[in-house]
């Protein structure tokens, strides 16, 4: 019986990181040799005929999930940074650890008729030289999600939600938070999130006494990542993350524009209005300016 994608994604959540890395290397090297222009990769065939271990199926499940996030990430990155993401930035965002993995994922997308021709790449380097955001917006699978994620958030009321903290407490986001705050979407092990953590820790020390709160919404569970509660807590302790740490839900990601790029930032003022919105790594100066705007 063919394995369903929901089962594959569940297997991805159960796989151990070290074993999955070995499986990922085997899969990527196979795909490098087998992906041909104009020939769609049939993942069910890979699952049933080529990669049949639990660890390999877990990797395939994660890559399948990534496959449908890359267009949204590329478009959001283009709109935020004014340029396409590099292969290194794709690898950083999606945790591609095998050399050439980002390139082979793009090759799979380019050969699949379901995917819009949303990017152009340099033939020599393989780097993306243009992202066609309009093509992604017009695609039936991606258009609505991208339109919401690119919507002009500044000046709009922040979605009011309540999420569970890592300690079991409840915290309000958006208009229900009652004061100026940052809604910060991240996941454990995300390289740009790791770079952001010490900046937020330092800014929290400076601005928490002035009434600004950082609400760090972790997406590990929603993304089926293999970090457990103990590992998350250990990371937070080591980094000195004393601000509220919350668990994301699918509803929260959807409400805030179908979050697909990590980290994503929503700075909200005391009236519950979004005053600044950003994606990907942000320098301290930009973060601090957004906090000050929320406090005005």
ChimeraX attribute file (.defattr): number of C-alpha atoms within 10 A of each C-alpha:
attribute: neighborCount
match mode: 1-to-1
recipient: residues
	/A:1	4
	/A:2	8
	/A:3	11
	/A:4	12
	/A:5	17
	/A:6	10
	/A:7	13
	/A:8	22
	/A:9	22
	/A:10	17
	/A:11	22
	/A:12	26
	/A:13	23
	/A:14	16
	/A:15	19
	/A:16	15
	/A:17	16
	/A:18	10
	/A:19	13
	/A:20	19
	/A:21	18
	/A:22	14
	/A:23	20
	/A:24	23
	/A:25	18
	/A:26	14
	/A:27	20
	/A:28	21
	/A:29	15
	/A:30	12
	/A:31	17
	/A:32	16
	/A:33	9
	/A:34	12
	/A:35	16
	/A:36	14
	/A:37	12
	/A:38	13
	/A:39	13
	/A:40	15
	/A:41	16
	/A:42	9
	/A:43	17
	/A:44	15
	/A:45	11
	/A:46	15
	/A:47	21
	/A:48	14
	/A:49	9
	/A:50	14
	/A:51	20
	/A:52	12
	/A:53	11
	/A:54	18
	/A:55	23
	/A:56	26
	/A:57	30
	/A:58	27
	/A:59	28
	/A:60	27
	/A:61	24
	/A:62	21
	/A:63	19
	/A:64	16
	/A:65	15
	/A:66	16
	/A:67	15
	/A:68	14
	/A:69	16
	/A:70	20
	/A:71	26
	/A:72	24
	/A:73	24
	/A:74	26
	/A:75	28
	/A:76	25
	/A:77	20
	/A:78	17
	/A:79	15
	/A:80	15
	/A:81	13
	/A:82	10
	/A:83	15
	/A:84	23
	/A:85	22
	/A:86	15
	/A:87	19
	/A:88	14
	/A:89	18
	/A:90	17
	/A:91	19
	/A:92	16
	/A:93	22
	/A:94	19
	/A:95	15
	/A:96	21
	/A:97	13
	/A:98	16
	/A:99	13
	/A:100	16
	/A:101	22
	/A:102	24
	/A:103	19
	/A:104	18
	/A:105	20
	/A:106	20
	/A:107	18
	/A:108	21
	/A:109	23
	/A:110	21
	/A:111	17
	/A:112	17
	/A:113	11
	/A:114	11
	/A:115	18
	/A:116	19
	/A:117	15
	/A:118	19
	/A:119	19
	/A:120	15
	/A:121	13
	/A:122	10
	/A:123	9
	/A:124	6
	/A:125	9
	/A:126	17
	/A:127	18
	/A:128	19
	/A:129	14
	/A:130	17
	/A:131	23
	/A:132	17
	/A:133	20
	/A:134	13
	/A:135	17
	/A:136	25
	/A:137	21
	/A:138	14
	/A:139	15
	/A:140	10
	/A:141	14
	/A:142	18
	/A:143	17
	/A:144	15
	/A:145	19
	/A:146	25
	/A:147	18
	/A:148	16
	/A:149	21
	/A:150	16
	/A:151	11
	/A:152	12
	/A:153	19
	/A:154	15
	/A:155	12
	/A:156	13
	/A:157	16
	/A:158	25
	/A:159	18
	/A:160	15
	/A:161	15
	/A:162	15
	/A:163	18
	/A:164	17
	/A:165	18
	/A:166	16
	/A:167	10
	/A:168	10
	/A:169	11
	/A:170	12
	/A:171	16
	/A:172	15
	/A:173	22
	/A:174	27
	/A:175	20
	/A:176	16
	/A:177	21
	/A:178	13
	/A:179	19
	/A:180	27
	/A:181	25
	/A:182	26
	/A:183	21
	/A:184	23
	/A:185	26
	/A:186	25
	/A:187	25
	/A:188	18
	/A:189	16
	/A:190	16
	/A:191	19
	/A:192	18
	/A:193	21
	/A:194	17
	/A:195	13
	/A:196	19
	/A:197	17
	/A:198	15
	/A:199	16
	/A:200	20
	/A:201	16
	/A:202	13
	/A:203	17
	/A:204	20
	/A:205	12
	/A:206	12
	/A:207	16
	/A:208	13
	/A:209	9
	/A:210	11
	/A:211	12
	/A:212	22
	/A:213	21
	/A:214	23
	/A:215	21
	/A:216	23
	/A:217	27
	/A:218	22
	/A:219	22
	/A:220	21
	/A:221	17
	/A:222	14
	/A:223	17
	/A:224	15
	/A:225	21
	/A:226	17
	/A:227	17
	/A:228	12
	/A:229	12
	/A:230	9
	/A:231	12
	/A:232	17
	/A:233	15
	/A:234	11
	/A:235	15
	/A:236	16
	/A:237	11
	/A:238	8
	/A:239	13
	/A:240	14
	/A:241	19
	/A:242	12
	/A:243	16
	/A:244	17
	/A:245	23
	/A:246	23
	/A:247	19
	/A:248	22
	/A:249	18
	/A:250	13
	/A:251	10
	/A:252	21
	/A:253	16
	/A:254	14
	/A:255	16
	/A:256	20
	/A:257	18
	/A:258	19
	/A:259	25
	/A:260	22
	/A:261	21
	/A:262	22
	/A:263	24
	/A:264	20
	/A:265	22
	/A:266	24
	/A:267	28
	/A:268	33
	/A:269	28
	/A:270	19
	/A:271	16
	/A:272	24
	/A:273	21
	/A:274	27
	/A:275	21
	/A:276	22
	/A:277	17
	/A:278	22
	/A:279	21
	/A:280	21
	/A:281	17
	/A:282	18
	/A:283	10
	/A:284	15
	/A:285	10
	/A:286	11
	/A:287	21
	/A:288	17
	/A:289	12
	/A:290	21
	/A:291	25
	/A:292	14
	/A:293	16
	/A:294	23
	/A:295	19
	/A:296	8
